[in-house]
Amino acid sequence: MSDNAEQRGLISALEAIANDAPDDGLSLGKFVDALGERAFGVILFAMALPVSIPFLYGVPQIMSLPMMALAAQMVMGREEPWLPGQFKTRTLSKASLTGMARGGRKWFGWLEALARPRLLFLSGPTVERVIGVIFLIFCASIMLPLPLTNSVPGIALAIAALGLLTRDGLLILLGILLGTVWITLLLFLGSTLVDVIKAFLASLA
């Protein structure tokens, strides 16, 4: 990101990208380029935002595989993220970008304001590989076509990625804990949990 974007914060930078995006949307490659900073935390947080927002359809499917590719690169110990060409050409609509920025401000703005460097050993290169393995599991859950399988791990990944970005080990732990609890519930409760979620969503309709 530019110096001004860094001073505003990542969510403010996402709002600026959404405002400046052309009416026909923005390719994923141009979206990543607009973020500027080539750090896993920055890109994963930005991609996790639309994944974590409930009832925002289509975008999670666009984001899930690139997120998995980035998580795999973390496991391999790459210093900078890289996206294959087939992912860069995927298009994010202007409405999706706007929803992403609004959701980021609504759900994570306060968390970004509270983030600060602490428990720094959790944001080191060796531990980052372990975090990459955990992110791969979260991304696999996001790809499942079940209710809320994208939202909860997406929120967990966004929190942990924000922790990586700000070197806040407490946020990293919080995100990992949330996602791990969710994955554990899916594994042990399975269809029962899905039926409960479906009944809850039906009650909201």
MISE-969953 format. One record per residue: residue in one letter; x, y, z of N, C-alpha, C, O, CB in turn; residue number from 1. Coordinates in steps of 0.2 Angstrom, whole numbers, plus 5000, padded with zeros to 4 digits. Glycine has a CB too. Example, Ala and Ser with C-alpha at 12.3 -4.5 7.8 and 13.67 -1.06 7.14 Angstrom:
2
[a,[5066,4972,5039],[5062,4978,5039],[5066,4984,5039],[5071,4983,5042],[5057,4978,5045],1]
[s,[5064,4989,5035],[5068,4995,5036],[5064,5000,5039],[5067,5006,5040],[5070,4997,5029],2]
// end
This chain:
205
[m,[5004,4994,5000],[5000,5000,5000],[5004,5006,5000],[5010,5006,5002],[4995,5000,5006],1]
[s,[5002,5012,4998],[5005,5018,4998],[5006,5020,5005],[5002,5018,5010],[5002,5023,4994],2]
[d,[5010,5026,5006],[5011,5028,5013],[5004,5031,5016],[5003,5030,5022],[5016,5034,5013],3]
[n,[5000,5034,5011],[4994,5037,5014],[4989,5031,5016],[4985,5032,5020],[4991,5041,5008],4]
[a,[4989,5026,5012],[4985,5020,5013],[4987,5017,5020],[4982,5015,5024],[4985,5015,5008],5]
[e,[4993,5017,5021],[4996,5014,5027],[4993,5018,5033],[4992,5015,5038],[5003,5013,5027],6]
[q,[4994,5025,5032],[4992,5029,5038],[4984,5029,5039],[4982,5029,5045],[4994,5036,5036],7]
[r,[4980,5028,5034],[4973,5027,5034],[4971,5020,5037],[4966,5020,5041],[4969,5028,5028],8]
[g,[4975,5015,5036],[4973,5009,5038],[4971,5004,5032],[4969,5007,5027],[4968,5009,5043],9]
[l,[4971,4998,5033],[4969,4993,5027],[4962,4994,5025],[4960,4994,5019],[4971,4986,5029],10]
[i,[4957,4994,5030],[4950,4995,5028],[4949,5001,5025],[4945,5001,5020],[4946,4994,5035],11]
[s,[4952,5007,5027],[4951,5013,5023],[4954,5012,5016],[4951,5015,5011],[4955,5019,5026],12]
[a,[4959,5009,5015],[4962,5008,5008],[4957,5003,5004],[4957,5005,4998],[4969,5004,5009],13]
[l,[4954,4999,5007],[4949,4995,5003],[4943,4999,5001],[4940,4998,4996],[4947,4989,5008],14]
[e,[4941,5003,5006],[4936,5008,5004],[4938,5012,4998],[4933,5014,4994],[4934,5013,5010],15]
[a,[4944,5015,4998],[4946,5019,4992],[4946,5015,4986],[4945,5017,4980],[4953,5022,4994],16]
[i,[4948,5008,4986],[4949,5004,4980],[4942,5003,4978],[4940,5003,4971],[4952,4997,4982],17]
[a,[4937,5002,4982],[4930,5001,4980],[4927,5007,4977],[4924,5007,4971],[4925,4999,4986],18]
[n,[4929,5013,4979],[4926,5019,4977],[4929,5021,4970],[4926,5023,4965],[4928,5025,4981],19]
[d,[4935,5019,4969],[4939,5020,4963],[4938,5015,4957],[4940,5016,4951],[4946,5021,4964],20]
[a,[4935,5009,4959],[4934,5004,4954],[4930,5006,4948],[4925,5009,4950],[4932,4998,4958],21]
[p,[4931,5004,4942],[4927,5005,4937],[4920,5002,4938],[4919,4997,4942],[4930,5003,4930],22]
[d,[4915,5004,4934],[4908,5001,4935],[4908,4994,4933],[4904,4990,4936],[4903,5005,4930],23]
[d,[4912,4991,4928],[4912,4984,4927],[4916,4980,4931],[4917,4974,4930],[4914,4983,4920],24]
[g,[4919,4983,4937],[4922,4979,4942],[4930,4979,4941],[4932,4983,4937],[4920,4972,4942],25]
[l,[4933,4975,4945],[4940,4975,4945],[4942,4967,4945],[4940,4963,4948],[4943,4978,4951],26]
[s,[4948,4966,4941],[4950,4959,4941],[4954,4958,4948],[4956,4962,4951],[4955,4958,4935],27]
[l,[4954,4951,4950],[4957,4950,4956],[4965,4952,4956],[4968,4954,4961],[4957,4942,4957],28]
[g,[4968,4951,4950],[4975,4954,4949],[4976,4961,4951],[4980,4963,4954],[4977,4952,4942],29]
[k,[4971,4965,4948],[4972,4972,4949],[4970,4974,4956],[4972,4979,4959],[4967,4976,4944],30]
[f,[4965,4970,4959],[4963,4971,4966],[4969,4970,4970],[4971,4974,4975],[4958,4967,4968],31]
[v,[4973,4965,4969],[4979,4963,4973],[4984,4969,4972],[4988,4971,4977],[4982,4956,4971],32]
[d,[4985,4971,4966],[4990,4976,4964],[4988,4983,4968],[4993,4986,4970],[4990,4977,4957],33]
[a,[4982,4984,4968],[4979,4990,4971],[4981,4990,4979],[4982,4995,4982],[4972,4991,4970],34]
[l,[4981,4984,4982],[4983,4984,4989],[4990,4986,4990],[4992,4988,4995],[4982,4977,4991],35]
[g,[4994,4984,4985],[5001,4987,4985],[5006,4983,4989],[5011,4980,4986],[5001,4994,4987],36]
[e,[5005,4982,4996],[5009,4978,5000],[5009,4971,4999],[5004,4968,4999],[5007,4980,5007],37]
[r,[5015,4968,4997],[5015,4961,4995],[5016,4957,5002],[5022,4954,5003],[5021,4960,4990],38]
[a,[5011,4957,5006],[5012,4953,5012],[5006,4948,5013],[5000,4950,5011],[5012,4958,5018],39]
[f,[5007,4942,5015],[5001,4937,5016],[4996,4940,5020],[4990,4939,5018],[5004,4931,5018],40]
[g,[4997,4943,5025],[4992,4946,5030],[4988,4951,5026],[4981,4950,5027],[4995,4949,5036],41]
[v,[4990,4955,5022],[4986,4960,5019],[4981,4957,5014],[4975,4958,5014],[4991,4965,5015],42]
[i,[4984,4953,5010],[4980,4950,5004],[4975,4945,5007],[4969,4945,5005],[4984,4946,4999],43]
[l,[4977,4941,5012],[4972,4936,5015],[4967,4939,5019],[4961,4937,5018],[4976,4931,5019],44]
[f,[4968,4945,5022],[4963,4948,5026],[4958,4951,5021],[4952,4951,5022],[4966,4954,5030],45]
[a,[4961,4954,5015],[4956,4957,5010],[4952,4952,5007],[4946,4953,5006],[4960,4961,5005],46]
[m,[4955,4946,5006],[4951,4941,5002],[4946,4938,5007],[4941,4935,5005],[4955,4936,5000],47]
[a,[4948,4937,5014],[4943,4934,5019],[4937,4939,5020],[4932,4936,5023],[4947,4933,5025],48]
[l,[4938,4945,5019],[4932,4949,5021],[4925,4947,5017],[4920,4946,5021],[4933,4956,5019],49]
[p,[4925,4947,5011],[4919,4945,5008],[4917,4938,5009],[4911,4936,5009],[4919,4945,5000],50]
[v,[4922,4933,5011],[4920,4926,5013],[4917,4926,5019],[4912,4922,5021],[4927,4922,5013],51]
[s,[4918,4931,5024],[4916,4931,5031],[4909,4934,5031],[4906,4933,5036],[4921,4934,5035],52]
[i,[4907,4938,5026],[4901,4941,5027],[4895,4937,5025],[4895,4934,5019],[4901,4948,5022],53]
[p,[4890,4936,5029],[4884,4931,5028],[4880,4934,5022],[4879,4940,5021],[4880,4930,5034],54]
[f,[4878,4929,5018],[4873,4930,5013],[4876,4934,5007],[4872,4937,5003],[4867,4933,5016],55]
[l,[4883,4935,5007],[4886,4938,5001],[4888,4932,4996],[4893,4929,4998],[4892,4943,5003],56]
[y,[4884,4931,4991],[4885,4925,4987],[4890,4926,4981],[4890,4932,4979],[4878,4922,4985],57]
[g,[4893,4921,4979],[4897,4921,4973],[4904,4923,4974],[4909,4920,4972],[4894,4927,4968],58]
[v,[4905,4928,4978],[4912,4931,4980],[4916,4925,4984],[4922,4924,4982],[4912,4937,4984],59]
[p,[4913,4922,4989],[4917,4917,4992],[4920,4912,4988],[4925,4909,4989],[4913,4914,4998],60]
[q,[4916,4910,4983],[4918,4905,4978],[4924,4907,4974],[4928,4904,4972],[4912,4902,4973],61]
[i,[4924,4914,4972],[4929,4917,4968],[4936,4917,4972],[4941,4916,4970],[4927,4924,4966],62]
[m,[4935,4918,4979],[4941,4919,4983],[4944,4913,4986],[4950,4913,4988],[4939,4924,4989],63]
[s,[4940,4908,4987],[4942,4902,4991],[4948,4899,4988],[4953,4897,4992],[4937,4897,4991],64]
[l,[4949,4897,4981],[4954,4894,4979],[4961,4899,4979],[4966,4896,4981],[4953,4892,4971],65]
[p,[4960,4905,4977],[4966,4909,4978],[4969,4910,4985],[4975,4910,4986],[4965,4916,4975],66]
[m,[4964,4910,4990],[4966,4910,4997],[4970,4903,4999],[4974,4903,5002],[4960,4911,5001],67]
[m,[4967,4898,4996],[4971,4891,4997],[4978,4891,4994],[4982,4889,4997],[4966,4885,4994],68]
[a,[4978,4894,4988],[4985,4895,4985],[4990,4899,4989],[4996,4897,4990],[4984,4898,4978],69]
[l,[4987,4904,4992],[4991,4909,4996],[4993,4905,5003],[4999,4905,5005],[4988,4915,4998],70]
[a,[4989,4901,5006],[4990,4898,5012],[4995,4892,5010],[5000,4891,5015],[4984,4894,5015],71]
[a,[4995,4889,5005],[5000,4884,5003],[5007,4887,5002],[5012,4884,5004],[4998,4881,4996],72]
[q,[5007,4893,5000],[5014,4897,4999],[5016,4898,5006],[5022,4898,5007],[5013,4903,4995],73]
[m,[5012,4900,5011],[5014,4901,5017],[5018,4895,5020],[5023,4895,5023],[5009,4903,5022],74]
[v,[5015,4889,5019],[5017,4883,5021],[5024,4881,5018],[5029,4879,5021],[5012,4877,5020],75]
[m,[5025,4883,5012],[5031,4882,5008],[5037,4887,5010],[5042,4886,5009],[5030,4883,5001],76]
[g,[5035,4892,5014],[5040,4897,5016],[5041,4903,5012],[5046,4906,5012],[5046,4894,5018],77]
[r,[5037,4904,5007],[5038,4910,5002],[5038,4916,5006],[5034,4917,5010],[5033,4910,4996],78]
[e,[5042,4921,5004],[5043,4927,5007],[5037,4932,5005],[5035,4936,5008],[5049,4930,5006],79]
[e,[5035,4931,4998],[5030,4936,4995],[5025,4931,4992],[5026,4926,4989],[5033,4941,4990],80]
[p,[5019,4934,4992],[5013,4930,4989],[5013,4931,4982],[5015,4936,4979],[5006,4932,4992],81]
[w,[5011,4925,4978],[5010,4925,4971],[5004,4922,4969],[5002,4917,4972],[5016,4922,4968],82]
[l,[5000,4925,4964],[4994,4922,4962],[4995,4919,4954],[4997,4923,4950],[4988,4927,4962],83]
[p,[4993,4913,4953],[4993,4911,4946],[4988,4915,4942],[4984,4918,4944],[4990,4903,4946],84]
[g,[4990,4915,4935],[4986,4919,4930],[4979,4918,4930],[4975,4923,4929],[4989,4918,4924],85]
[q,[4977,4912,4931],[4970,4910,4930],[4966,4913,4936],[4960,4914,4935],[4968,4903,4930],86]
[f,[4969,4914,4942],[4965,4918,4947],[4965,4925,4946],[4960,4928,4948],[4969,4916,4954],87]
[k,[4970,4928,4943],[4971,4935,4942],[4965,4938,4938],[4963,4944,4938],[4978,4937,4940],88]
[t,[4963,4934,4933],[4958,4936,4929],[4951,4936,4931],[4946,4939,4928],[4958,4932,4922],89]
[r,[4950,4933,4937],[4943,4933,4940],[4941,4940,4942],[4945,4944,4944],[4943,4928,4946],90]
[t,[4935,4941,4940],[4932,4948,4941],[4928,4949,4947],[4924,4945,4949],[4928,4950,4935],91]
[l,[4929,4954,4951],[4925,4956,4957],[4921,4962,4955],[4924,4967,4952],[4930,4958,4963],92]
[s,[4915,4962,4955],[4910,4967,4953],[4911,4973,4958],[4914,4973,4964],[4903,4965,4953],93]
[k,[4909,4979,4956],[4910,4985,4960],[4905,4985,4966],[4907,4987,4971],[4908,4992,4956],94]
[a,[4899,4981,4965],[4895,4980,4971],[4898,4976,4976],[4898,4977,4982],[4888,4977,4968],95]
[s,[4902,4971,4974],[4905,4966,4978],[4911,4970,4982],[4912,4969,4988],[4908,4960,4974],96]
[l,[4914,4974,4978],[4920,4978,4982],[4917,4982,4987],[4920,4983,4992],[4924,4981,4976],97]
[t,[4911,4986,4985],[4908,4990,4990],[4906,4986,4996],[4907,4989,5002],[4903,4994,4987],98]
[g,[4903,4981,4995],[4900,4976,5000],[4906,4974,5005],[4905,4974,5011],[4896,4971,4998],99]
[m,[4912,4972,5002],[4918,4970,5005],[4920,4976,5010],[4922,4975,5016],[4923,4968,5000],100]
[a,[4921,4982,5007],[4923,4987,5011],[4918,4989,5017],[4921,4990,5022],[4924,4994,5007],101]
[r,[4912,4989,5015],[4907,4991,5021],[4907,4985,5026],[4907,4987,5032],[4900,4991,5018],102]
[g,[4907,4979,5024],[4908,4974,5029],[4914,4974,5033],[4914,4973,5039],[4907,4967,5025],103]
[g,[4919,4976,5030],[4926,4976,5033],[4925,4982,5039],[4928,4981,5044],[4931,4978,5029],104]
[r,[4922,4987,5037],[4922,4993,5042],[4917,4991,5047],[4918,4992,5053],[4919,4999,5038],105]
[k,[4912,4988,5046],[4906,4986,5051],[4909,4981,5056],[4908,4981,5062],[4900,4983,5047],106]
[w,[4912,4975,5053],[4914,4970,5057],[4921,4970,5060],[4922,4967,5065],[4913,4963,5053],107]
[f,[4925,4973,5056],[4932,4972,5058],[4936,4979,5060],[4942,4979,5062],[4936,4969,5053],108]
[g,[4932,4985,5058],[4935,4991,5059],[4938,4992,5067],[4943,4995,5068],[4930,4997,5058],109]
[w,[4934,4990,5071],[4935,4991,5078],[4941,4987,5080],[4945,4989,5084],[4929,4990,5083],110]
[l,[4942,4981,5077],[4947,4976,5079],[4954,4979,5076],[4959,4978,5079],[4946,4969,5076],111]
[e,[4953,4982,5070],[4959,4985,5067],[4962,4991,5071],[4968,4991,5072],[4958,4988,5060],112]
[a,[4957,4994,5074],[4959,5000,5079],[4963,4998,5085],[4967,5001,5088],[4953,5004,5080],113]
[l,[4961,4992,5087],[4963,4989,5094],[4970,4985,5093],[4974,4984,5097],[4958,4985,5097],114]
[a,[4971,4983,5087],[4977,4979,5085],[4984,4982,5087],[4984,4988,5085],[4977,4976,5078],115]
[r,[4988,4979,5090],[4995,4982,5091],[5000,4976,5092],[4998,4970,5093],[4995,4986,5098],116]
[p,[5006,4977,5090],[5011,4972,5091],[5012,4969,5098],[5013,4972,5103],[5018,4974,5089],117]
[r,[5011,4962,5098],[5012,4958,5105],[5012,4951,5103],[5010,4949,5098],[5005,4960,5109],118]
[l,[5015,4947,5108],[5016,4940,5107],[5020,4939,5100],[5017,4935,5095],[5010,4936,5107],119]
[l,[5025,4943,5099],[5028,4943,5092],[5031,4937,5089],[5031,4936,5083],[5034,4948,5092],120]
[f,[5032,4932,5094],[5035,4925,5091],[5030,4922,5087],[5031,4918,5083],[5037,4921,5097],121]
[l,[5023,4924,5087],[5018,4920,5083],[5018,4923,5076],[5014,4920,5072],[5011,4921,5087],122]
[s,[5021,4929,5075],[5021,4931,5068],[5028,4930,5065],[5029,4933,5060],[5019,4939,5068],123]
[g,[5032,4926,5068],[5038,4924,5065],[5038,4920,5059],[5033,4917,5058],[5043,4922,5070],124]
[p,[5043,4919,5055],[5043,4915,5049],[5042,4908,5050],[5038,4904,5046],[5049,4916,5045],125]
[t,[5045,4905,5055],[5044,4898,5056],[5036,4896,5058],[5033,4891,5056],[5048,4895,5062],126]
[v,[5034,4900,5063],[5027,4899,5065],[5022,4901,5060],[5017,4898,5059],[5025,4903,5071],127]
[e,[5024,4905,5055],[5020,4907,5050],[5018,4901,5045],[5013,4900,5042],[5023,4912,5045],128]
[r,[5023,4896,5045],[5022,4890,5041],[5016,4886,5044],[5012,4883,5041],[5028,4886,5040],129]
[v,[5016,4885,5051],[5011,4881,5054],[5005,4885,5053],[5000,4881,5052],[5013,4881,5062],130]
[i,[5004,4891,5054],[4998,4895,5053],[4996,4894,5046],[4990,4893,5045],[4999,4903,5054],131]
[g,[5000,4893,5041],[4998,4892,5034],[4994,4885,5033],[4989,4885,5030],[5004,4892,5029],132]
[v,[4997,4880,5037],[4993,4874,5037],[4986,4874,5040],[4981,4872,5037],[4997,4868,5041],133]
[i,[4985,4878,5045],[4979,4879,5048],[4974,4883,5043],[4968,4882,5043],[4980,4883,5055],134]
[f,[4977,4888,5040],[4973,4892,5035],[4971,4887,5029],[4965,4888,5027],[4978,4898,5032],135]
[l,[4975,4883,5027],[4973,4878,5022],[4966,4874,5024],[4962,4873,5020],[4978,4873,5021],136]
[i,[4966,4872,5031],[4960,4869,5033],[4954,4873,5033],[4949,4871,5032],[4962,4866,5040],137]
[f,[4955,4879,5035],[4950,4884,5035],[4947,4885,5028],[4941,4886,5027],[4952,4891,5038],138]
[c,[4952,4886,5023],[4950,4887,5016],[4946,4881,5014],[4941,4882,5010],[4956,4888,5012],139]
[a,[4948,4875,5016],[4944,4869,5014],[4937,4869,5016],[4932,4867,5013],[4948,4863,5016],140]
[s,[4936,4872,5022],[4929,4872,5025],[4925,4878,5021],[4919,4877,5020],[4930,4874,5032],141]
[i,[4929,4883,5019],[4925,4888,5015],[4922,4885,5009],[4917,4888,5006],[4930,4894,5014],142]
[m,[4926,4881,5006],[4924,4878,4999],[4918,4873,5000],[4915,4872,4995],[4929,4874,4996],143]
[l,[4916,4871,5006],[4910,4866,5007],[4904,4870,5006],[4903,4875,5008],[4910,4863,5014],144]
[p,[4899,4867,5002],[4893,4870,5000],[4888,4869,5006],[4882,4866,5004],[4890,4868,4994],145]
[l,[4889,4871,5012],[4885,4871,5017],[4883,4877,5021],[4888,4882,5020],[4887,4865,5022],146]
[p,[4878,4878,5024],[4876,4885,5027],[4882,4887,5032],[4884,4883,5037],[4870,4884,5031],147]
[l,[4884,4893,5031],[4889,4896,5036],[4896,4893,5036],[4900,4895,5040],[4886,4896,5043],148]
[t,[4897,4888,5031],[4904,4885,5031],[4909,4890,5029],[4915,4889,5030],[4904,4879,5027],149]
[n,[4906,4895,5025],[4911,4900,5023],[4912,4906,5028],[4917,4909,5029],[4909,4903,5016],150]
[s,[4906,4908,5032],[4907,4914,5036],[4911,4913,5042],[4915,4917,5043],[4900,4915,5038],151]
[v,[4910,4907,5046],[4914,4907,5052],[4921,4906,5051],[4925,4909,5054],[4911,4901,5056],152]
[p,[4924,4901,5046],[4931,4901,5045],[4934,4907,5042],[4939,4909,5042],[4932,4895,5041],153]
[g,[4929,4910,5038],[4931,4917,5035],[4933,4922,5040],[4938,4926,5039],[4926,4919,5030],154]
[i,[4928,4923,5045],[4929,4927,5050],[4936,4925,5054],[4940,4930,5056],[4923,4927,5055],155]
[a,[4937,4919,5055],[4943,4917,5059],[4949,4918,5055],[4954,4921,5058],[4942,4909,5060],156]
[l,[4949,4917,5048],[4955,4919,5044],[4956,4926,5044],[4962,4928,5044],[4954,4916,5037],157]
[a,[4951,4930,5044],[4952,4937,5043],[4955,4940,5050],[4959,4944,5049],[4945,4941,5042],158]
[i,[4953,4937,5055],[4956,4940,5062],[4963,4938,5062],[4967,4942,5064],[4952,4936,5068],159]
[a,[4964,4931,5061],[4971,4929,5061],[4976,4933,5056],[4981,4934,5057],[4972,4921,5060],160]
[a,[4973,4934,5050],[4977,4937,5045],[4978,4945,5047],[4984,4947,5046],[4973,4937,5038],161]
[l,[4973,4948,5050],[4974,4954,5053],[4980,4954,5058],[4984,4959,5059],[4968,4957,5056],162]
[g,[4980,4949,5062],[4985,4948,5067],[4992,4947,5064],[4997,4950,5066],[4984,4942,5071],163]
[l,[4993,4944,5058],[4999,4943,5055],[5001,4950,5052],[5007,4952,5053],[4998,4938,5049],164]
[l,[4996,4954,5049],[4997,4960,5046],[5000,4965,5052],[5005,4969,5050],[4991,4963,5043],165]
[t,[4997,4965,5058],[4999,4970,5063],[5004,4967,5068],[5006,4971,5073],[4992,4972,5066],166]
[r,[5006,4961,5067],[5010,4957,5071],[5007,4957,5078],[5011,4957,5083],[5017,4961,5072],167]
[d,[5001,4956,5078],[4997,4955,5085],[4996,4948,5086],[4991,4945,5083],[4990,4959,5085],168]
[g,[5000,4944,5090],[4999,4937,5091],[4993,4935,5095],[4990,4930,5094],[5005,4935,5095],169]
[l,[4990,4940,5098],[4983,4939,5102],[4978,4938,5097],[4974,4933,5097],[4982,4944,5107],170]
[l,[4978,4942,5091],[4973,4941,5086],[4974,4935,5082],[4969,4931,5080],[4973,4947,5081],171]
[i,[4980,4933,5081],[4982,4927,5078],[4979,4921,5082],[4976,4916,5079],[4989,4926,5077],172]
[l,[4980,4921,5088],[4977,4915,5092],[4970,4915,5092],[4967,4910,5092],[4980,4916,5100],173]
[l,[4967,4921,5093],[4959,4922,5093],[4956,4919,5086],[4952,4915,5087],[4957,4929,5094],174]
[g,[4959,4921,5081],[4957,4918,5074],[4958,4911,5074],[4953,4907,5071],[4960,4922,5069],175]
[i,[4963,4908,5076],[4965,4901,5075],[4960,4897,5080],[4957,4892,5078],[4972,4899,5077],176]
[l,[4959,4900,5086],[4954,4896,5091],[4947,4896,5088],[4944,4891,5088],[4954,4900,5097],177]
[l,[4945,4902,5085],[4938,4902,5083],[4937,4897,5077],[4932,4893,5077],[4936,4909,5080],178]
[g,[4942,4897,5072],[4941,4892,5067],[4942,4885,5069],[4939,4881,5066],[4947,4894,5062],179]
[t,[4946,4884,5073],[4947,4877,5075],[4941,4874,5079],[4939,4868,5078],[4953,4876,5080],180]
[v,[4938,4878,5083],[4932,4876,5086],[4927,4875,5081],[4923,4870,5082],[4929,4882,5091],181]
[w,[4926,4879,5076],[4921,4878,5071],[4922,4871,5067],[4918,4867,5066],[4921,4884,5066],182]
[i,[4929,4870,5065],[4930,4864,5061],[4929,4858,5066],[4926,4853,5063],[4938,4864,5059],183]
[t,[4930,4858,5072],[4929,4853,5077],[4922,4851,5077],[4920,4845,5077],[4932,4854,5084],184]
[l,[4918,4856,5077],[4910,4855,5078],[4908,4852,5071],[4904,4848,5072],[4907,4862,5079],185]
[l,[4911,4854,5066],[4909,4851,5059],[4910,4844,5059],[4906,4840,5057],[4912,4855,5053],186]
[l,[4916,4842,5062],[4919,4835,5061],[4915,4831,5066],[4913,4825,5064],[4926,4835,5063],187]
[f,[4913,4833,5072],[4910,4829,5077],[4902,4829,5077],[4899,4824,5078],[4912,4831,5084],188]
[l,[4900,4835,5075],[4892,4835,5075],[4889,4834,5068],[4884,4832,5067],[4890,4842,5077],189]
[g,[4893,4836,5063],[4891,4834,5056],[4884,4837,5054],[4883,4843,5054],[4892,4827,5054],190]
[s,[4880,4832,5052],[4874,4834,5049],[4869,4837,5054],[4865,4841,5053],[4870,4827,5046],191]
[t,[4870,4835,5061],[4866,4838,5066],[4867,4845,5066],[4862,4849,5067],[4868,4835,5073],192]
[l,[4873,4847,5066],[4875,4855,5066],[4872,4858,5060],[4869,4864,5061],[4882,4856,5066],193]
[v,[4872,4855,5054],[4870,4858,5048],[4862,4859,5049],[4860,4864,5047],[4871,4854,5042],194]
[d,[4859,4854,5051],[4851,4854,5052],[4849,4860,5057],[4845,4864,5056],[4848,4848,5055],195]
[v,[4853,4861,5062],[4852,4866,5067],[4853,4873,5064],[4849,4878,5064],[4857,4866,5073],196]
[i,[4858,4874,5060],[4860,4880,5056],[4854,4882,5051],[4852,4887,5050],[4866,4880,5053],197]
[k,[4852,4876,5047],[4847,4877,5042],[4840,4880,5046],[4837,4884,5043],[4846,4871,5038],198]
[a,[4839,4877,5051],[4833,4879,5055],[4833,4886,5057],[4828,4890,5057],[4831,4874,5061],199]
[f,[4839,4888,5060],[4840,4895,5062],[4839,4900,5056],[4836,4905,5057],[4847,4895,5065],200]
[l,[4842,4898,5051],[4842,4902,5045],[4835,4903,5042],[4832,4908,5040],[4846,4900,5039],201]
[a,[4831,4897,5043],[4824,4897,5040],[4820,4902,5045],[4815,4905,5043],[4821,4890,5040],202]
[s,[4822,4902,5051],[4818,4906,5056],[4819,4914,5055],[4815,4918,5057],[4820,4904,5063],203]
[l,[4824,4915,5051],[4826,4922,5050],[4822,4924,5043],[4822,4930,5042],[4833,4923,5049],204]
[a,[4820,4920,5039],[4817,4921,5033],[4810,4924,5034],[4807,4926,5029],[4817,4915,5029],205]
// end
